[in-house]
């Protein structure tokens, strides 16, 4: 498929010459006489591979045209080469600052025009291909990382025979709460990861303590209380995303400041941790334990309501209550 060039110049002879030169290089050329014609055309049509834009034109000059062109979302990345008979360095400085990629002097030298246009199109396509490849590899790495994290979360849950799937459910509930609160897709992915990893510090807690069916001694509870700090230290080694440690370290903080390990209060607790705290408590009540079965939904609702403003951030507790009200079949629980 031929490369498509739009040439914009108020001089008919320049348009004819540029069209002839580029056509001999097997390029498709569309000629226009003003910046306004270009903008009106692009609002209704697809964008070309490159635009050759004259600077000195009546009505709307090339600088103004390029400024308006970049306001069109689909035309933000189209390479623009200015056409000019002006040798002043300040002219080039202004054009480059507006986003032009090159300048071609008039009158045209046929071989120079063809080579400059060819090289710029090839460079732009190379950059786009590289960007696509980077995006592809990034997505592949994210999927791989998610698989690793999911496997790690499953290994953590396996330490406790009564919490099968706990981390993945907390991650799901946290992501849904974040979505309703207005998080972006990227932040939703991040809080999902935080939810999966919130209990990673339990790796350092003896299985006998985690699985003890009766009441914990003070010494045993002290071991349990260490898992947020230990989890934060483990996740702190992931330099690419240090925020992952937020959920692990602070998901047992309370809104009234009576939680652990740091006794943070209200909005001093990172937002993601406040979300995960609600999701974690909800799942604890809606999962089987050694000493009880899944709690009835109305009892869980009452506990969430009771914790508003003391244990839980009011905003996120109310989002969870809305989710519960919509869950008429009580499906948000351990199966």
MIZA-449406 format. One record per residue (C-alpha): x, y, z negated; residue in three letters; chain. Coordinates in nm, 3 decimals. Example, Ala and Ser with C-alpha at 12.3 -4.5 7.8 and 13.67 -1.06 7.14 Angstrom:
2
east, north, up, vexgu, lumba
1.230, -0.450, -0.780, ALA, A
1.367, -0.106, -0.714, SER, A
***
This chain:
335
east, north, up, vexgu, lumba
0.000, 0.000, 0.000, UNK, A
0.143, 0.339, 0.103, UNK, A
0.245, 0.589, -0.163, UNK, A
0.003, 0.879, -0.182, UNK, A
0.128, 1.239, -0.198, UNK, A
-0.084, 1.554, -0.238, UNK, A
0.081, 1.867, -0.100, UNK, A
-0.056, 2.202, -0.219, UNK, A
0.058, 2.516, -0.035, UNK, A
-0.125, 2.822, 0.097, UNK, A
0.096, 2.824, 0.408, UNK, A
-0.048, 2.612, 0.690, UNK, A
0.293, 2.561, 0.851, UNK, A
0.443, 2.426, 0.526, UNK, A
0.154, 2.183, 0.490, UNK, A
0.193, 2.058, 0.845, UNK, A
0.570, 2.021, 0.813, UNK, A
0.555, 1.838, 0.477, UNK, A
0.280, 1.613, 0.610, UNK, A
0.479, 1.523, 0.921, UNK, A
0.804, 1.456, 0.732, UNK, A
0.646, 1.235, 0.468, UNK, A
0.427, 1.050, 0.716, UNK, A
0.738, 0.940, 0.904, UNK, A
0.848, 0.782, 0.573, UNK, A
0.522, 0.580, 0.571, UNK, A
0.360, 0.787, 0.295, UNK, A
-0.006, 0.891, 0.284, UNK, A
-0.036, 1.270, 0.263, UNK, A
-0.332, 1.486, 0.158, UNK, A
-0.298, 1.861, 0.219, UNK, A
-0.464, 2.136, 0.014, UNK, A
-0.441, 2.513, 0.028, UNK, A
-0.493, 2.612, -0.337, UNK, A
-0.460, 2.501, -0.695, UNK, A
-0.835, 2.531, -0.743, UNK, A
-0.892, 2.289, -0.454, UNK, A
-0.651, 2.043, -0.619, UNK, A
-0.822, 2.060, -0.959, UNK, A
-1.171, 2.024, -0.810, UNK, A
-1.053, 1.727, -0.601, UNK, A
-0.891, 1.544, -0.893, UNK, A
-1.196, 1.583, -1.115, UNK, A
-1.385, 1.363, -0.871, UNK, A
-1.112, 1.136, -0.734, UNK, A
-0.826, 0.912, -0.843, UNK, A
-0.485, 1.065, -0.901, UNK, A
-0.202, 1.039, -0.644, UNK, A
0.146, 0.900, -0.696, UNK, A
0.300, 1.248, -0.681, UNK, A
0.203, 1.612, -0.626, UNK, A
0.409, 1.869, -0.435, UNK, A
0.293, 2.207, -0.565, UNK, A
0.383, 2.549, -0.430, UNK, A
0.456, 2.811, -0.695, UNK, A
0.358, 3.137, -0.520, UNK, A
-0.005, 3.111, -0.414, UNK, A
-0.285, 3.370, -0.426, UNK, A
-0.552, 3.339, -0.695, UNK, A
-0.398, 3.064, -0.904, UNK, A
-0.023, 3.015, -0.878, UNK, A
0.162, 2.687, -0.927, UNK, A
0.238, 2.748, -1.294, UNK, A
-0.128, 2.811, -1.376, UNK, A
-0.231, 2.510, -1.166, UNK, A
0.007, 2.277, -1.347, UNK, A
-0.112, 2.407, -1.686, UNK, A
-0.474, 2.329, -1.596, UNK, A
-0.376, 1.999, -1.434, UNK, A
-0.226, 1.870, -1.760, UNK, A
-0.559, 1.931, -1.933, UNK, A
-0.713, 1.655, -1.720, UNK, A
-0.662, 1.334, -1.914, UNK, A
-0.612, 1.117, -1.608, UNK, A
-0.357, 1.360, -1.457, UNK, A
-0.136, 1.407, -1.762, UNK, A
0.134, 1.171, -1.636, UNK, A
0.129, 1.243, -1.261, UNK, A
0.476, 1.366, -1.154, UNK, A
0.475, 1.717, -1.007, UNK, A
0.752, 1.867, -0.794, UNK, A
0.742, 2.242, -0.738, UNK, A
0.796, 2.387, -0.391, UNK, A
0.970, 2.724, -0.394, UNK, A
1.183, 2.963, -0.195, UNK, A
1.289, 3.128, -0.521, UNK, A
1.646, 3.061, -0.639, UNK, A
1.606, 3.227, -0.978, UNK, A
1.702, 3.004, -1.272, UNK, A
1.422, 3.144, -1.487, UNK, A
1.169, 3.013, -1.235, UNK, A
1.305, 2.661, -1.276, UNK, A
1.314, 2.700, -1.655, UNK, A
0.945, 2.794, -1.665, UNK, A
0.850, 2.509, -1.433, UNK, A
1.042, 2.247, -1.629, UNK, A
0.896, 2.371, -1.957, UNK, A
0.548, 2.318, -1.812, UNK, A
0.630, 1.959, -1.721, UNK, A
0.749, 1.970, -1.360, UNK, A
0.995, 1.691, -1.282, UNK, A
1.190, 1.862, -1.001, UNK, A
1.211, 2.150, -0.751, UNK, A
1.242, 2.138, -0.374, UNK, A
1.351, 2.446, -0.185, UNK, A
1.170, 2.585, 0.117, UNK, A
1.214, 2.572, 0.411, UNK, A
1.226, 2.194, 0.391, UNK, A
1.524, 1.983, 0.491, UNK, A
1.349, 1.666, 0.615, UNK, A
1.591, 1.408, 0.473, UNK, A
1.615, 1.590, 0.140, UNK, A
1.236, 1.610, 0.109, UNK, A
1.192, 1.240, 0.187, UNK, A
1.470, 1.127, -0.046, UNK, A
1.366, 1.346, -0.340, UNK, A
1.004, 1.234, -0.313, UNK, A
1.103, 0.867, -0.268, UNK, A
1.341, 0.874, -0.564, UNK, A
1.087, 1.043, -0.791, UNK, A
0.810, 0.796, -0.706, UNK, A
1.047, 0.503, -0.760, UNK, A
1.161, 0.648, -1.093, UNK, A
0.804, 0.708, -1.211, UNK, A
0.700, 0.353, -1.118, UNK, A
1.006, 0.213, -1.294, UNK, A
0.920, 0.408, -1.610, UNK, A
0.560, 0.287, -1.596, UNK, A
0.670, -0.073, -1.549, UNK, A
0.911, -0.043, -1.840, UNK, A
0.640, 0.110, -2.058, UNK, A
0.403, -0.175, -1.970, UNK, A
0.670, -0.432, -2.046, UNK, A
0.747, -0.268, -2.380, UNK, A
0.375, -0.261, -2.464, UNK, A
0.344, -0.627, -2.365, UNK, A
0.641, -0.729, -2.581, UNK, A
0.513, -0.517, -2.869, UNK, A
0.177, -0.694, -2.857, UNK, A
0.351, -1.032, -2.838, UNK, A
0.561, -0.943, -3.141, UNK, A
0.252, -0.824, -3.330, UNK, A
0.075, -1.153, -3.258, UNK, A
0.382, -1.350, -3.367, UNK, A
0.411, -1.140, -3.683, UNK, A
0.041, -1.197, -3.758, UNK, A
0.087, -1.574, -3.720, UNK, A
0.384, -1.566, -3.958, UNK, A
0.196, -1.351, -4.210, UNK, A
-0.112, -1.573, -4.187, UNK, A
0.101, -1.881, -4.249, UNK, A
0.266, -1.713, -4.546, UNK, A
-0.073, -1.610, -4.686, UNK, A
-0.198, -1.969, -4.651, UNK, A
0.112, -2.095, -4.835, UNK, A
0.046, -1.846, -5.117, UNK, A
-0.319, -1.950, -5.143, UNK, A
-0.213, -2.315, -5.151, UNK, A
-0.043, -2.253, -5.486, UNK, A
-0.388, -2.206, -5.636, UNK, A
-0.620, -2.496, -5.563, UNK, A
-0.918, -2.276, -5.648, UNK, A
-0.845, -1.992, -5.405, UNK, A
-0.850, -2.160, -5.064, UNK, A
-0.867, -1.885, -4.799, UNK, A
-0.865, -1.603, -5.056, UNK, A
-0.607, -1.386, -4.880, UNK, A
-0.770, -1.411, -4.539, UNK, A
-1.112, -1.321, -4.684, UNK, A
-0.967, -1.023, -4.871, UNK, A
-0.804, -0.915, -4.546, UNK, A
-1.134, -0.946, -4.357, UNK, A
-1.334, -0.758, -4.620, UNK, A
-1.067, -0.485, -4.640, UNK, A
-1.062, -0.439, -4.264, UNK, A
-1.441, -0.412, -4.247, UNK, A
-1.448, -0.157, -4.531, UNK, A
-1.174, 0.040, -4.356, UNK, A
-1.369, 0.031, -4.029, UNK, A
-1.679, 0.168, -4.196, UNK, A
-1.472, 0.436, -4.363, UNK, A
-1.341, 0.548, -4.023, UNK, A
-0.994, 0.396, -3.992, UNK, A
-0.832, 0.379, -3.648, UNK, A
-0.767, 0.041, -3.485, UNK, A
-0.400, 0.068, -3.578, UNK, A
-0.474, 0.143, -3.943, UNK, A
-0.730, -0.136, -3.953, UNK, A
-0.464, -0.380, -3.831, UNK, A
-0.228, -0.251, -4.099, UNK, A
-0.474, -0.291, -4.385, UNK, A
-0.559, -0.640, -4.258, UNK, A
-0.189, -0.728, -4.293, UNK, A
-0.185, -0.571, -4.640, UNK, A
-0.484, -0.782, -4.738, UNK, A
-0.320, -1.100, -4.617, UNK, A
-0.006, -1.021, -4.816, UNK, A
-0.152, -0.863, -5.130, UNK, A
-0.079, -1.173, -5.344, UNK, A
0.263, -1.254, -5.199, UNK, A
0.420, -1.194, -5.542, UNK, A
0.246, -1.507, -5.673, UNK, A
0.530, -1.699, -5.510, UNK, A
0.724, -1.616, -5.826, UNK, A
0.451, -1.725, -6.070, UNK, A
0.464, -2.089, -6.192, UNK, A
0.191, -2.313, -6.048, UNK, A
0.101, -2.430, -6.398, UNK, A
0.009, -2.074, -6.493, UNK, A
-0.185, -2.004, -6.174, UNK, A
-0.383, -2.328, -6.202, UNK, A
-0.438, -2.330, -6.579, UNK, A
-0.809, -2.402, -6.631, UNK, A
-0.836, -2.241, -6.973, UNK, A
-0.763, -1.896, -7.115, UNK, A
-0.410, -1.769, -7.053, UNK, A
-0.179, -1.688, -7.343, UNK, A
-0.032, -1.338, -7.365, UNK, A
0.297, -1.473, -7.231, UNK, A
0.126, -1.641, -6.938, UNK, A
-0.077, -1.331, -6.855, UNK, A
0.247, -1.129, -6.863, UNK, A
0.378, -1.360, -6.591, UNK, A
0.064, -1.302, -6.384, UNK, A
0.103, -0.926, -6.427, UNK, A
0.445, -0.940, -6.266, UNK, A
0.316, -1.055, -5.927, UNK, A
0.232, -0.706, -5.792, UNK, A
0.582, -0.573, -5.860, UNK, A
0.743, -0.888, -5.725, UNK, A
0.527, -0.873, -5.413, UNK, A
0.624, -0.511, -5.355, UNK, A
0.993, -0.601, -5.380, UNK, A
0.950, -0.882, -5.128, UNK, A
0.759, -0.667, -4.878, UNK, A
0.987, -0.370, -4.935, UNK, A
1.249, -0.560, -4.738, UNK, A
1.039, -0.518, -4.421, UNK, A
1.200, -0.191, -4.314, UNK, A
0.985, -0.163, -4.001, UNK, A
0.671, -0.110, -4.213, UNK, A
0.743, -0.025, -4.578, UNK, A
0.373, 0.063, -4.628, UNK, A
0.288, -0.309, -4.628, UNK, A
0.402, -0.314, -4.991, UNK, A
0.123, -0.074, -5.097, UNK, A
-0.146, -0.339, -5.119, UNK, A
0.074, -0.586, -5.302, UNK, A
0.197, -0.341, -5.565, UNK, A
-0.120, -0.152, -5.648, UNK, A
-0.421, -0.378, -5.585, UNK, A
-0.458, -0.432, -5.964, UNK, A
-0.458, -0.063, -6.049, UNK, A
-0.787, 0.073, -6.180, UNK, A
-0.958, 0.397, -6.084, UNK, A
-0.962, 0.501, -6.451, UNK, A
-0.587, 0.447, -6.487, UNK, A
-0.608, 0.134, -6.703, UNK, A
-0.470, -0.108, -6.447, UNK, A
-0.121, -0.240, -6.380, UNK, A
0.170, -0.233, -6.303, UNK, A
0.199, 0.150, -6.300, UNK, A
-0.123, 0.274, -6.457, UNK, A
-0.202, 0.495, -6.158, UNK, A
-0.531, 0.679, -6.163, UNK, A
-0.792, 0.776, -5.901, UNK, A
-0.640, 0.916, -5.580, UNK, A
-0.287, 0.864, -5.710, UNK, A
-0.351, 0.502, -5.610, UNK, A
-0.282, 0.463, -5.235, UNK, A
-0.605, 0.449, -5.039, UNK, A
-0.534, 0.106, -4.891, UNK, A
-0.479, -0.037, -5.238, UNK, A
-0.811, 0.108, -5.356, UNK, A
-0.985, -0.069, -5.068, UNK, A
-0.806, -0.398, -5.130, UNK, A
-0.884, -0.378, -5.503, UNK, A
-1.257, -0.384, -5.427, UNK, A
-1.220, -0.663, -5.171, UNK, A
-0.999, -0.867, -5.406, UNK, A
-1.241, -0.841, -5.699, UNK, A
-1.539, -0.916, -5.475, UNK, A
-1.375, -1.233, -5.343, UNK, A
-1.275, -1.343, -5.692, UNK, A
-1.640, -1.330, -5.796, UNK, A
-1.769, -1.498, -5.480, UNK, A
-1.522, -1.789, -5.491, UNK, A
-1.514, -2.105, -5.701, UNK, A
-1.291, -2.115, -6.007, UNK, A
-1.192, -2.395, -6.243, UNK, A
-1.436, -2.261, -6.502, UNK, A
-1.731, -2.161, -6.279, UNK, A
-1.892, -2.182, -5.937, UNK, A
-1.956, -1.891, -5.698, UNK, A
-2.139, -1.618, -5.888, UNK, A
-2.493, -1.528, -5.773, UNK, A
-2.500, -1.233, -5.534, UNK, A
-2.711, -1.015, -5.766, UNK, A
-2.463, -1.072, -6.049, UNK, A
-2.172, -0.975, -5.824, UNK, A
-2.361, -0.664, -5.717, UNK, A
-2.413, -0.568, -6.078, UNK, A
-2.042, -0.608, -6.153, UNK, A
-1.943, -0.390, -5.858, UNK, A
-2.194, -0.125, -5.964, UNK, A
-2.066, -0.138, -6.323, UNK, A
-1.709, -0.083, -6.202, UNK, A
-1.780, 0.231, -5.999, UNK, A
-1.558, 0.512, -6.123, UNK, A
-1.383, 0.291, -6.380, UNK, A
-1.238, -0.013, -6.206, UNK, A
-1.321, 0.089, -5.850, UNK, A
-1.299, 0.392, -5.625, UNK, A
-1.666, 0.503, -5.593, UNK, A
-1.645, 0.550, -5.215, UNK, A
-1.516, 0.203, -5.140, UNK, A
-1.730, 0.031, -5.401, UNK, A
-2.038, 0.184, -5.237, UNK, A
-1.923, 0.064, -4.894, UNK, A
-1.896, -0.287, -5.037, UNK, A
-2.243, -0.257, -5.186, UNK, A
-2.378, -0.161, -4.844, UNK, A
-2.207, -0.465, -4.692, UNK, A
-2.368, -0.681, -4.961, UNK, A
-2.712, -0.534, -4.896, UNK, A
-2.676, -0.624, -4.528, UNK, A
-2.561, -0.977, -4.617, UNK, A
-2.907, -1.119, -4.677, UNK, A
-2.787, -1.478, -4.626, UNK, A
-2.500, -1.434, -4.875, UNK, A
-2.246, -1.546, -4.615, UNK, A
-1.965, -1.322, -4.746, UNK, A
-1.827, -1.576, -4.990, UNK, A
-1.616, -1.888, -5.013, UNK, A
-1.782, -2.166, -4.815, UNK, A
***
